[in-house]
Amino acid sequence: QQTSAGWDRPKGEVGRMKSLTIFLIVACLASAYAFWGGKKADPIPQMSAAEEHFQSLGTKFREYHSNKLNIALHFLTTPLGILAAYSAANKALKNTSITLALTVIYCISLTDKLPPQLLVLTSVTMGAIVSMSQSTMALSWVVHAVMFCVGYFGQDLSHLVTGEATFQSSYQAQSNFLSLLSEHTYYLIPLVFDSAMPNHMDRVSGFETKGFMLDWMTRVYYLLPFMAVLVMNFVSKDGAMSFPWQFQRSRVLQCKLNTKQDVSDLEYIRAWAISRNPSKATSSHWWHTAPKPDTPEEQVIETPVREAFDRIAKCKTIKDMFDERFAKGWQYDVLNGMNEVYVSSPTTVKNTSDEVFYTKHIDGPYYYIPFASCFRMIIGLDANEEISTVFDMVPTETAAQKGDVLAFDFHRECHYIRKNPGIENKDFRVVLKVHYCIYPKWATPFGLLLGWLSTNYNKAFRALFLFTISPNTVFERFSAWNVVFWTKVVYNLEAKFGYNNIVYVALLALLARTVDYRIFLVGTSFVHYLRYINTYYHRSKCAYMVFKRDVLIYKTLAVAQLVYWYAYSVTEGFSTSKIQWDSVGLMMIATGYAMSVYTTALLGVDGTYFGIELGYVKAQKNYVQKFPYGVIPHPMILFQVLALLGFHKNEMFREQMPYLVPAHVCLYFIHMIQEHFDIHAARVAPKQKAA
């Protein structure tokens, strides 16, 4: 009962893919079991010669980089100089693969020379630089020259300003100067990071932890099949799930069927449905394909109607709609076992399972099946104006009329139907419910699995639905109530928290408990900034309520952890009643957050969270001019930064979390620059096209 839309499968392929799916599931379960019982790696007894050499080099480098301002300036000038060189190389070669390959080779070459924390920081930094260079290569040669000069000579200037000699001056008179300069250049990024390391993350302790890390690496090896499925699901293009910092487009799709054949088929199906005398007390349904061999014929559509239904399901207009949203070449399987003709009753029936359609809900439970999506499509067959389908997490709503197509993710999209007050249809509302399993062809096992699970779930739920549609006994009434109750629970978990976020935070919490709390701290403290930047940049067809929900969750987590560590610091680990207050710092925190709340009240929550830029608030961008707007530029961000600096002012907090507030402030300023210059895809794309 699963047919292909546009591509025919060779005989026996479905069976082979199901076997492969079972194998992958077993491999993931076995790998998870091996993870907890895997063999531990032996700890490294001592540093290697290469590691000892870097330690010696780092000690010398620190002698010339002890001033905090000098170090801070190096974090700007050094990456800028490398970015200029990479970008210029990309521009000259008209290719980005060479710099990418060199970066990979460079990072791999460092694996036996650096302590783990420096290796991670260096690799992430180089990855960010090579990624940015792919965008900056479009800049002019003059800009490249300026970038390089600022980056290269800015390092010398920072030494001059702070009164520290340069590391290069310590060896430039030696006969092997070029060799030492090459070594200095090779290790420059890790040396800069090393010079900023506090005592609790120094070089020696980093090497000593390598044995512990190798223990986890050995055990994670057994977990690779599961991790590969998880990560690929999050990062795959047009995937159903994503990391919380990624821009999330609305997955509600719409188009219009208006060809002569399509309109004729829609009219034919509707006429057939009305001829069946649908109930005026409850909804009526007819299956496309009999769910069981003994299903009565009157519950299944007739052959001519089925043929018209199939033409609609596989028409070019619908395929073009999916092609526009997903990458071309994806598989669109029609799930005939779920398809039906559906007629809405004129009245809403309380205390029956029909009520579930008027309740905010998600249709299916298989949110976490990776790579694939099951889409439910509502196709209007008449002049309906009374009943709208509402997607409150986008938000959008549509009263599907003749030829209107409304498609959404069966297992992930919050929605409900609503009767529009003051409007009544003159006749029944008849729609087609068409279902597709959509996935990239390389993920066929997962697509077939989701299609099979979705079809069987729909059959089971339909049996329960029909059992409770007209409840008479106490048990039937309880079953109807149970359907509605769990529908509300599942909906509220997604609407208030998001299943995406639940898994992400839970995984970080697991890693924090078993490895290091800082994984959770870093993984949750900066998500909202990255989501701001991504959403402001891409903005088109944004799932707006999902965006607001997510940034509020992660901002709450970030502020809660700041408050916790501040309290922990001033009470010396909650071990003393003698609190070491910093009155100026507390005043900065109180003022910063109080003014942030005030500015939010002026803009409104939607105005604060890009409602104007994303098209959900009908107002001009500078519609508020009341103080502090019109006087202080970007007041909300600046007051937030003031509060953050209030935390950082406390010396004991700085000792506990030396880099936490600086990271917050840097990301805030990056986003402020983006807002100030209004940098987004719609403005950048035309310029790149012209270039």
C-alpha positions as CSV (number, residue, x, y, z in Angstrom):
1,Q,0.0,0.0,0.0
2,Q,3.0,2.3,-0.6
3,T,3.5,3.5,-4.1
4,S,6.1,5.7,-5.7
5,A,5.3,9.1,-7.1
6,G,7.4,9.5,-10.2
7,W,9.8,6.6,-9.8
8,D,9.2,2.9,-10.1
9,R,11.1,0.6,-7.8
10,P,12.8,-2.6,-9.1
11,K,11.1,-5.8,-8.0
12,G,12.4,-6.9,-4.6
13,E,13.9,-3.6,-3.7
14,V,11.4,-2.9,-0.9
15,G,12.1,-6.2,0.7
16,R,15.9,-5.6,0.6
17,M,15.5,-2.1,2.0
18,K,13.4,-3.4,4.9
19,S,16.1,-5.9,5.7
20,L,18.7,-3.1,5.6
21,T,16.5,-1.0,7.9
22,I,16.3,-3.9,10.5
23,F,20.1,-4.3,10.3
24,L,20.7,-0.6,10.9
25,I,18.4,-0.6,13.9
26,V,20.1,-3.7,15.4
27,A,23.5,-2.1,14.8
28,C,22.5,1.1,16.6
29,L,21.1,-0.9,19.6
30,A,24.2,-3.1,19.7
31,S,26.5,-0.1,19.5
32,A,24.6,1.6,22.3
33,Y,25.0,-1.5,24.5
34,A,28.7,-1.7,23.7
35,F,29.1,2.0,24.6
36,W,28.4,1.3,28.2
37,G,30.4,-1.9,28.4
38,G,33.2,-1.1,26.0
39,K,36.8,-1.8,26.8
40,K,38.6,1.1,28.4
41,A,41.7,2.6,26.9
42,D,44.9,2.5,29.0
43,P,45.9,6.0,30.2
44,I,48.9,7.7,28.6
45,P,51.8,7.5,31.1
46,Q,53.7,10.6,29.9
47,M,53.8,13.2,27.2
48,S,55.3,12.4,23.8
49,A,58.4,14.3,22.5
50,A,56.1,16.4,20.2
51,E,53.9,17.3,23.1
52,E,56.9,18.2,25.3
53,H,58.3,20.4,22.5
54,F,55.0,22.3,22.3
55,Q,54.9,22.8,26.0
56,S,58.4,24.3,25.9
57,L,57.5,26.5,23.0
58,G,54.3,27.6,24.8
59,T,56.3,28.6,27.9
60,K,58.5,30.8,25.8
61,F,55.6,32.3,24.0
62,R,53.8,33.2,27.3
63,E,56.8,35.3,28.3
64,Y,55.9,37.7,25.5
65,H,52.2,37.5,25.9
66,S,51.3,38.1,29.5
67,N,49.3,41.3,29.1
68,K,45.5,40.6,28.8
69,L,44.9,43.4,26.3
70,N,47.7,42.1,24.1
71,I,46.2,38.6,24.2
72,A,42.7,39.9,23.5
73,L,44.0,41.9,20.4
74,H,45.7,38.8,19.1
75,F,42.4,37.0,19.1
76,L,41.2,39.6,16.6
77,T,44.3,40.2,14.5
78,T,45.6,36.6,14.1
79,P,42.3,35.1,12.7
80,L,41.9,38.3,10.5
81,G,45.3,37.9,8.9
82,I,44.7,34.2,8.2
83,L,41.2,34.9,6.9
84,A,42.6,37.5,4.5
85,A,45.2,35.0,3.2
86,Y,42.7,32.2,2.8
87,S,40.2,34.5,1.1
88,A,42.8,35.9,-1.3
89,A,43.9,32.4,-2.2
90,N,40.2,31.4,-2.9
91,K,39.8,34.6,-5.0
92,A,43.0,34.0,-7.0
93,L,42.4,30.3,-7.6
94,K,38.6,30.7,-8.1
95,N,38.2,27.6,-6.0
96,T,37.7,26.9,-2.3
97,S,38.6,23.2,-2.1
98,I,42.4,23.8,-1.8
99,T,42.2,26.0,1.3
100,L,39.6,23.5,2.8
101,A,41.9,20.6,2.1
102,L,44.9,22.4,3.6
103,T,42.9,23.2,6.7
104,V,41.9,19.6,7.2
105,I,45.5,18.4,6.7
106,Y,46.8,21.1,9.1
107,C,44.3,20.1,11.9
108,I,45.1,16.4,11.5
109,S,48.8,17.2,11.7
110,L,48.3,18.8,15.1
111,T,46.6,15.8,16.7
112,D,49.8,14.3,18.2
113,K,51.3,17.7,19.3
114,L,48.6,19.5,21.3
115,P,46.6,18.9,24.5
116,P,43.0,18.1,23.7
117,Q,41.4,21.4,24.6
118,L,43.8,23.3,22.3
119,L,43.3,20.9,19.5
120,V,39.5,21.4,19.7
121,L,39.8,25.2,19.9
122,T,42.3,25.4,17.0
123,S,40.2,23.0,14.8
124,V,37.0,25.0,15.4
125,T,38.7,28.3,14.8
126,M,40.3,27.1,11.5
127,G,37.0,25.6,10.4
128,A,35.3,28.9,11.0
129,I,38.0,30.8,9.1
130,V,37.9,28.6,6.1
131,S,34.1,28.7,6.1
132,M,34.1,32.5,6.2
133,S,36.7,32.7,3.5
134,Q,34.2,31.2,1.1
135,S,32.0,34.3,1.5
136,T,34.7,37.0,1.8
137,M,36.4,35.9,-1.5
138,A,33.9,38.1,-3.3
139,L,35.5,41.2,-1.7
140,S,37.8,43.4,-3.8
141,W,41.6,43.1,-3.7
142,V,41.9,46.4,-1.9
143,V,39.7,45.1,0.9
144,H,41.8,41.9,1.1
145,A,45.0,44.0,1.3
146,V,43.6,46.1,4.1
147,M,42.4,43.0,6.0
148,F,45.8,41.4,5.8
149,C,47.7,44.5,6.8
150,V,45.4,45.0,9.8
151,G,45.8,41.4,10.8
152,Y,49.6,41.2,10.3
153,F,50.7,44.6,11.5
154,G,48.0,44.8,14.1
155,Q,49.9,42.1,16.0
156,D,53.0,44.3,16.2
157,L,50.9,47.3,17.1
158,S,49.3,45.4,20.0
159,H,52.8,44.6,21.3
160,L,53.8,48.3,20.9
161,V,50.7,49.6,22.7
162,T,51.1,47.1,25.7
163,G,54.9,47.5,25.9
164,E,55.6,43.8,25.4
165,A,58.3,42.6,23.0
166,T,57.3,40.3,20.2
167,F,58.1,36.6,20.3
168,Q,59.7,36.9,16.9
169,S,62.2,39.4,18.3
170,S,63.6,36.6,20.5
171,Y,64.9,34.6,17.6
172,Q,65.1,36.9,14.6
173,A,68.9,37.3,15.0
174,Q,69.5,33.5,15.0
175,S,71.0,31.7,12.0
176,N,67.9,29.4,11.8
177,F,65.5,32.3,11.7
178,L,63.4,31.0,8.8
179,S,63.0,27.6,10.4
180,L,61.9,29.2,13.7
181,L,59.6,31.6,11.9
182,S,57.9,28.7,10.1
183,E,57.4,26.9,13.4
184,H,56.0,30.1,15.0
185,T,53.6,30.5,12.1
186,Y,52.6,26.8,12.2
187,Y,51.7,26.9,15.9
188,L,50.4,30.5,16.0
189,I,46.7,29.8,16.6
190,P,47.2,27.2,19.3
191,L,49.9,29.4,20.9
192,V,47.5,32.3,21.2
193,F,44.9,30.1,22.8
194,D,47.5,28.6,25.1
195,S,48.6,32.0,26.3
196,A,45.1,32.7,27.5
197,M,44.5,29.4,29.3
198,P,43.7,29.9,33.0
199,N,45.4,27.7,35.6
200,H,42.6,25.1,35.8
201,M,43.0,24.4,32.0
202,D,46.8,24.7,31.6
203,R,48.9,22.6,29.3
204,V,50.0,20.0,31.7
205,S,46.5,19.2,33.0
206,G,45.4,19.0,29.4
207,F,47.9,16.3,28.6
208,E,47.0,14.4,31.8
209,T,43.4,14.3,30.7
210,K,44.3,12.6,27.4
211,G,44.1,9.2,29.0
212,F,40.6,10.0,30.3
213,M,39.5,11.3,26.9
214,L,40.9,8.3,25.1
215,D,38.8,6.1,27.4
216,W,35.7,7.9,26.1
217,M,36.9,7.9,22.5
218,T,37.3,4.1,22.7
219,R,33.8,3.7,24.0
220,V,32.3,6.3,21.6
221,Y,33.8,4.2,18.8
222,Y,31.2,1.6,19.5
223,L,28.5,4.3,19.4
224,L,29.4,5.5,15.9
225,P,26.5,4.0,14.0
226,F,24.0,5.7,16.3
227,M,25.9,9.0,16.4
228,A,26.1,9.0,12.6
229,V,22.4,8.6,12.2
230,L,21.8,11.3,14.8
231,V,24.2,13.9,13.4
232,M,23.3,13.3,9.8
233,N,19.7,13.7,10.6
234,F,20.3,17.1,12.2
235,V,22.6,18.5,9.5
236,S,21.0,17.0,6.4
237,K,19.7,19.6,3.9
238,D,15.9,20.0,4.3
239,G,15.9,17.5,7.1
240,A,12.9,17.3,9.4
241,M,15.0,18.0,12.5
242,S,17.8,20.5,13.0
243,F,20.2,21.8,15.6
244,P,18.5,24.5,17.7
245,W,20.8,27.3,16.4
246,Q,19.8,26.6,12.8
247,F,17.3,28.7,10.9
248,Q,14.0,26.8,10.8
249,R,11.7,27.3,7.8
250,S,8.0,26.6,7.9
251,R,7.2,23.1,6.8
252,V,3.6,24.1,5.9
253,L,3.4,24.0,2.0
254,Q,0.7,25.3,-0.2
255,C,-0.3,25.2,-3.9
256,K,-3.4,25.3,-6.2
257,L,-4.7,22.6,-8.5
258,N,-6.2,24.3,-11.5
259,T,-5.6,22.2,-14.6
260,K,-8.6,20.9,-16.4
261,Q,-7.9,17.3,-15.5
262,D,-7.3,18.1,-11.8
263,V,-10.5,20.2,-11.5
264,S,-12.6,17.5,-13.2
265,D,-11.2,14.8,-10.9
266,L,-11.9,16.9,-7.8
267,E,-15.5,17.5,-8.9
268,Y,-16.1,13.8,-9.6
269,I,-14.8,12.7,-6.2
270,R,-16.9,15.3,-4.4
271,A,-20.1,14.3,-6.2
272,W,-19.4,10.7,-5.3
273,A,-18.9,11.6,-1.6
274,I,-22.2,13.5,-1.4
275,S,-24.0,10.7,-3.1
276,R,-23.0,8.5,-0.2
277,N,-25.2,10.5,2.2
278,P,-22.6,11.5,4.8
279,S,-23.7,11.9,8.4
280,K,-24.7,15.3,9.7
281,A,-23.9,14.3,13.3
282,T,-20.3,13.1,12.9
283,S,-17.5,13.2,10.3
284,S,-17.5,10.6,7.5
285,H,-14.6,8.7,6.0
286,W,-13.9,6.4,3.1
287,W,-10.6,4.6,2.7
288,H,-8.6,4.7,-0.5
289,T,-7.4,1.1,0.1
290,A,-9.1,-1.4,2.4
291,P,-7.0,-1.6,5.6
292,K,-8.1,-5.2,6.2
293,P,-9.3,-8.0,3.9
294,D,-12.7,-8.1,5.7
295,T,-13.2,-4.3,5.5
296,P,-16.8,-3.7,4.2
297,E,-17.0,-2.4,0.7
298,E,-19.0,0.6,1.7
299,Q,-16.0,1.9,3.7
300,V,-13.8,2.0,0.7
301,I,-13.9,4.3,-2.4
302,E,-15.0,2.7,-5.7
303,T,-12.5,2.0,-8.5
304,P,-13.3,5.0,-10.7
305,V,-13.0,7.3,-7.7
306,R,-9.7,5.6,-6.7
307,E,-8.3,6.3,-10.2
308,A,-9.2,9.9,-10.0
309,F,-7.7,10.1,-6.5
310,D,-4.5,8.6,-7.8
311,R,-4.2,11.1,-10.6
312,I,-4.6,13.9,-8.1
313,A,-2.0,12.4,-5.7
314,K,0.6,12.1,-8.5
315,C,-0.1,15.3,-10.4
316,K,2.7,17.6,-11.6
317,T,1.5,20.6,-9.5
318,I,2.0,18.7,-6.3
319,K,5.4,17.3,-7.3
320,D,6.6,20.7,-8.3
321,M,5.5,22.0,-4.8
322,F,7.6,19.3,-3.1
323,D,10.6,19.9,-5.5
324,E,10.6,23.6,-4.6
325,R,10.8,22.8,-0.8
326,F,13.0,19.8,-0.9
327,A,16.1,19.0,-3.1
328,K,15.2,17.6,-6.5
329,G,15.6,13.9,-6.8
330,W,14.0,13.2,-3.4
331,Q,11.6,10.2,-3.2
332,Y,7.9,11.0,-2.8
333,D,6.1,7.8,-1.8
334,V,2.3,7.9,-1.8
335,L,1.0,6.1,1.3
336,N,-2.3,4.8,0.0
337,G,-2.9,2.9,3.2
338,M,-3.5,6.3,4.9
339,N,-5.4,8.1,2.2
340,E,-9.1,8.8,2.4
341,V,-12.0,11.0,1.4
342,Y,-13.1,13.0,4.5
343,V,-16.4,14.9,5.1
344,S,-16.7,17.3,8.1
345,S,-20.0,17.2,10.0
346,P,-21.9,20.5,10.2
347,T,-21.6,20.5,14.0
348,T,-18.8,20.0,16.5
349,V,-19.6,17.0,18.7
350,K,-18.2,17.3,22.3
351,N,-17.0,14.3,24.3
352,T,-16.4,12.2,21.1
353,S,-13.2,11.5,19.3
354,D,-14.4,14.0,16.6
355,E,-13.4,16.7,19.1
356,V,-9.8,15.8,18.6
357,F,-9.7,17.6,15.2
358,Y,-10.9,20.8,16.9
359,T,-8.2,20.3,19.6
360,K,-4.7,21.6,19.0
361,H,-2.8,18.4,18.1
362,I,0.0,16.6,16.2
363,D,-1.3,13.7,14.1
364,G,1.5,11.1,14.6
365,P,4.0,10.0,17.2
366,Y,7.1,9.3,15.1
367,Y,8.9,12.6,15.5
368,Y,12.3,11.1,15.9
369,I,12.5,8.9,12.8
370,P,15.6,10.4,11.0
371,F,15.9,11.7,7.5
372,A,12.3,11.1,6.4
373,S,9.0,13.0,6.8
374,C,5.4,11.8,6.4
375,F,3.4,14.7,4.9
376,R,-0.4,14.9,5.2
377,M,-2.0,16.9,2.5
378,I,-5.5,18.5,2.7
379,I,-7.1,19.2,-0.7
380,G,-10.3,21.2,-0.8
381,L,-13.1,20.1,-3.0
382,D,-15.7,22.8,-2.5
383,A,-16.3,26.5,-1.6
384,N,-15.5,26.0,2.1
385,E,-15.2,29.3,4.1
386,E,-16.5,28.1,7.5
387,I,-13.7,25.7,8.5
388,S,-10.0,26.7,8.6
389,T,-6.9,24.6,9.3
390,V,-4.7,26.6,11.7
391,F,-1.0,26.1,12.2
392,D,-0.3,28.0,15.4
393,M,3.4,27.4,15.5
394,V,4.1,29.1,12.1
395,P,1.6,30.9,12.4
396,T,-0.8,30.6,9.4
397,E,-4.2,29.4,8.6
398,T,-6.2,28.5,5.5
399,A,-9.8,27.6,4.7
400,A,-9.1,25.0,2.0
401,Q,-11.4,25.6,-0.9
402,K,-11.7,23.9,-4.3
403,G,-8.2,23.1,-5.6
404,D,-6.4,24.4,-2.5
405,V,-3.6,22.1,-1.4
406,L,-2.3,22.4,2.2
407,A,0.6,20.0,3.2
408,F,2.3,19.6,6.5
409,D,4.4,17.2,8.5
410,F,2.1,14.4,10.0
411,H,4.4,13.7,12.9
412,R,5.8,17.1,13.7
413,E,3.4,20.0,12.9
414,C,1.0,21.5,15.5
415,H,-2.4,22.3,14.1
416,Y,-6.2,22.1,14.5
417,I,-9.3,23.0,12.6
418,R,-11.5,25.9,13.6
419,K,-15.0,27.0,12.7
420,N,-14.9,30.7,11.6
421,P,-17.5,32.6,13.6
422,G,-20.3,34.2,11.7
423,I,-19.7,32.0,8.6
424,E,-21.6,28.9,7.6
425,N,-21.0,26.6,4.6
426,K,-24.0,26.0,2.5
427,D,-23.1,22.3,2.1
428,F,-20.7,19.7,3.5
429,R,-17.0,20.4,3.6
430,V,-15.3,17.6,1.6
431,V,-11.5,17.2,1.4
432,L,-9.0,14.6,0.3
433,K,-6.4,13.5,2.8
434,V,-3.4,12.4,0.8
435,H,-0.2,11.2,2.5
436,Y,3.4,11.0,1.3
437,C,6.6,9.8,2.8
438,I,9.4,12.1,1.6
439,Y,13.1,11.4,2.0
440,P,16.4,11.6,0.0
441,K,17.0,8.4,-2.0
442,W,20.1,7.5,0.1
443,A,17.9,7.3,3.1
444,T,15.5,4.8,1.6
445,P,15.6,2.4,4.6
446,F,14.4,5.2,6.9
447,G,11.8,6.3,4.4
448,L,10.3,2.8,4.1
449,L,10.4,2.4,7.8
450,L,8.5,5.7,8.4
451,G,6.0,4.9,5.7
452,W,5.2,1.5,7.2
453,L,5.1,2.8,10.8
454,S,2.9,5.8,9.8
455,T,0.4,3.6,7.8
456,N,0.0,1.1,10.6
457,Y,-0.3,3.8,13.3
458,N,-3.0,5.5,11.2
459,K,-4.9,2.2,10.9
460,A,-4.7,1.6,14.7
461,F,-5.7,5.2,15.5
462,R,-8.6,5.1,13.0
463,A,-9.9,1.9,14.7
464,L,-9.8,3.7,18.0
465,F,-11.3,6.8,16.5
466,L,-14.3,4.9,15.0
467,F,-14.7,3.0,18.3
468,T,-15.1,6.3,20.2
469,I,-16.8,8.5,17.6
470,S,-20.2,7.9,19.2
471,P,-19.5,6.7,22.7
472,N,-22.3,5.2,24.7
473,T,-20.8,3.0,27.5
474,V,-18.6,4.2,30.3
475,F,-15.6,2.5,28.7
476,E,-16.2,4.2,25.3
477,R,-16.6,7.6,27.0
478,F,-13.3,7.0,28.9
479,S,-11.6,6.0,25.7
480,A,-12.8,9.1,23.9
481,W,-11.6,11.3,26.8
482,N,-8.3,9.4,26.8
483,V,-7.8,10.2,23.0
484,V,-8.3,13.9,23.6
485,F,-6.2,14.0,26.8
486,W,-3.1,12.5,25.3
487,T,-3.6,14.5,22.2
488,K,-3.3,17.7,24.4
489,V,-0.2,16.3,26.3
490,V,1.7,15.5,23.0
491,Y,0.8,18.9,21.6
492,N,1.8,20.9,24.7
493,L,5.2,19.2,24.9
494,E,5.9,20.3,21.3
495,A,4.4,23.8,21.6
496,K,5.9,24.7,24.9
497,F,9.3,22.9,24.7
498,G,9.8,21.2,21.3
499,Y,10.8,17.6,20.9
500,N,13.9,18.8,19.1
501,N,15.0,20.8,22.2
502,I,14.1,18.0,24.6
503,V,16.5,15.6,22.8
504,Y,19.3,18.2,22.4
505,V,19.2,19.3,26.0
506,A,18.9,15.7,27.3
507,L,21.9,14.6,25.3
508,L,23.9,17.6,26.6
509,A,22.8,16.8,30.2
510,L,23.9,13.1,29.7
511,L,27.4,14.3,28.5
512,A,27.6,16.8,31.3
513,R,26.9,14.2,33.9
514,T,29.3,11.6,32.4
515,V,32.1,13.8,31.0
516,D,32.1,17.5,31.9
517,Y,29.5,20.0,32.9
518,R,31.1,22.6,30.6
519,I,29.7,20.7,27.6
520,F,26.2,21.6,28.8
521,L,27.2,25.1,29.7
522,V,28.7,25.9,26.2
523,G,26.0,23.9,24.4
524,T,23.1,25.8,25.9
525,S,24.5,29.3,26.7
526,F,25.0,30.6,23.2
527,V,22.3,28.9,21.1
528,H,20.0,31.9,21.1
529,Y,22.6,34.3,19.7
530,L,23.3,31.9,16.8
531,R,19.6,31.5,16.2
532,Y,19.1,35.3,16.2
533,I,21.9,35.6,13.6
534,N,20.6,32.8,11.4
535,T,17.0,33.8,11.5
536,Y,17.7,37.5,10.9
537,Y,19.8,36.5,7.9
538,H,17.6,33.9,6.2
539,R,14.2,35.2,7.5
540,S,12.1,33.9,4.5
541,K,9.2,31.7,5.4
542,C,10.3,31.4,9.0
543,A,8.5,29.2,11.5
544,Y,8.0,32.2,13.7
545,M,6.4,30.8,16.8
546,V,9.0,28.0,16.8
547,F,11.8,30.6,16.7
548,K,10.3,32.6,19.6
549,R,9.8,29.4,21.7
550,D,13.4,28.2,21.1
551,V,15.2,31.5,21.7
552,L,13.3,32.1,24.9
553,I,14.1,28.6,26.2
554,Y,17.8,28.9,25.5
555,K,18.1,32.5,26.7
556,T,16.4,31.3,30.0
557,L,18.9,28.5,30.3
558,A,21.8,30.9,29.6
559,V,20.7,33.5,32.2
560,A,19.8,30.8,34.8
561,Q,23.4,29.4,34.6
562,L,24.9,32.9,34.8
563,V,22.8,33.5,38.0
564,Y,23.8,30.1,39.4
565,W,27.5,30.6,38.9
566,Y,27.3,34.2,40.3
567,A,25.6,32.9,43.4
568,Y,28.0,30.0,43.6
569,S,31.0,32.4,43.4
570,V,29.9,35.0,45.9
571,T,29.0,32.3,48.5
572,E,32.2,30.3,47.8
573,G,30.4,27.3,46.6
574,F,27.3,27.8,48.8
575,S,29.5,26.9,51.7
576,T,29.4,30.2,53.6
577,S,26.7,32.6,54.8
578,K,29.1,35.5,54.4
579,I,28.3,36.8,50.9
580,Q,30.9,38.9,49.2
581,W,28.6,41.4,47.4
582,D,29.7,43.6,44.6
583,S,27.2,46.5,44.9
584,V,28.3,48.2,41.6
585,G,28.1,44.9,39.7
586,L,24.7,44.1,41.2
587,M,23.5,47.6,40.2
588,M,24.7,47.0,36.6
589,I,22.9,43.7,36.5
590,A,19.6,45.2,37.9
591,T,19.8,48.3,35.7
592,G,20.6,46.2,32.6
593,Y,17.8,43.7,32.9
594,A,15.3,46.3,34.1
595,M,15.9,48.5,31.1
596,S,15.8,45.4,28.8
597,V,12.4,44.5,30.2
598,Y,11.3,48.1,29.6
599,T,12.5,48.2,26.0
600,T,10.8,44.9,25.4
601,A,7.5,46.4,26.7
602,L,7.9,49.3,24.3
603,L,8.5,47.1,21.3
604,G,6.2,44.3,22.3
605,V,7.4,40.7,22.4
606,D,6.9,40.2,18.6
607,G,8.6,43.4,17.8
608,T,11.5,42.4,20.0
609,Y,11.9,39.1,18.2
610,F,12.1,40.3,14.6
611,G,8.4,40.4,14.1
612,I,8.8,43.4,11.7
613,E,11.7,41.9,9.8
614,L,10.0,38.6,9.4
615,G,6.7,40.1,8.3
616,Y,4.5,39.2,11.4
617,V,4.2,42.7,12.8
618,K,2.8,45.3,10.4
619,A,4.9,48.4,11.4
620,Q,7.9,50.3,10.3
621,K,11.3,49.2,11.6
622,N,11.8,52.4,13.7
623,Y,8.2,52.7,14.8
624,V,9.2,53.3,18.5
625,Q,11.0,56.5,19.2
626,K,10.3,56.8,23.0
627,F,13.4,56.8,25.2
628,P,15.8,55.0,25.1
629,Y,14.9,54.5,21.4
630,G,15.9,57.5,19.3
631,V,18.6,58.3,21.8
632,I,20.7,55.2,22.4
633,P,21.4,53.0,19.4
634,H,20.4,49.3,19.9
635,P,19.4,49.9,23.5
636,M,18.2,46.4,24.2
637,I,21.5,44.8,23.3
638,L,23.5,47.4,25.1
639,F,21.5,47.1,28.3
640,Q,21.9,43.3,28.1
641,V,25.6,43.7,27.7
642,L,25.6,46.1,30.8
643,A,24.0,43.3,32.8
644,L,26.5,40.7,31.6
645,L,29.4,43.0,32.5
646,G,27.8,43.3,36.0
647,F,28.3,39.5,36.4
648,H,31.8,39.7,35.1
649,K,32.8,42.6,37.4
650,N,32.8,40.2,40.3
651,E,36.3,38.9,40.8
652,M,35.3,35.5,42.2
653,F,32.8,35.0,39.3
654,R,35.7,35.8,36.8
655,E,37.9,33.2,38.5
656,Q,35.1,30.6,38.1
657,M,34.0,31.5,34.6
658,P,36.7,33.7,33.0
659,Y,35.4,33.3,29.4
660,L,31.7,33.0,29.8
661,V,30.7,36.7,29.8
662,P,33.2,37.7,27.1
663,A,31.7,35.0,24.8
664,H,28.2,36.3,25.5
665,V,29.3,39.9,24.8
666,C,31.1,39.0,21.6
667,L,28.1,37.2,20.1
668,Y,25.8,40.1,21.1
669,F,28.1,42.6,19.3
670,I,28.2,40.4,16.2
671,H,24.4,40.4,16.1
672,M,24.3,44.1,16.8
673,I,26.5,44.7,13.8
674,Q,24.3,42.5,11.7
675,E,21.2,44.5,12.8
676,H,22.9,47.9,12.4
677,F,23.9,47.2,8.8
678,D,20.8,45.2,8.1
679,I,22.8,42.2,6.8
680,H,20.4,39.5,5.5
681,A,20.1,37.2,2.5
682,A,17.7,39.3,0.5
683,R,20.3,42.2,0.5
684,V,23.4,40.1,0.1
685,A,22.2,37.9,-2.8
686,P,21.7,40.7,-5.4
687,K,25.2,42.1,-4.7
688,Q,26.8,38.7,-5.1
689,K,24.8,38.2,-8.3
690,A,26.1,41.5,-9.7
691,A,29.6,40.7,-8.8
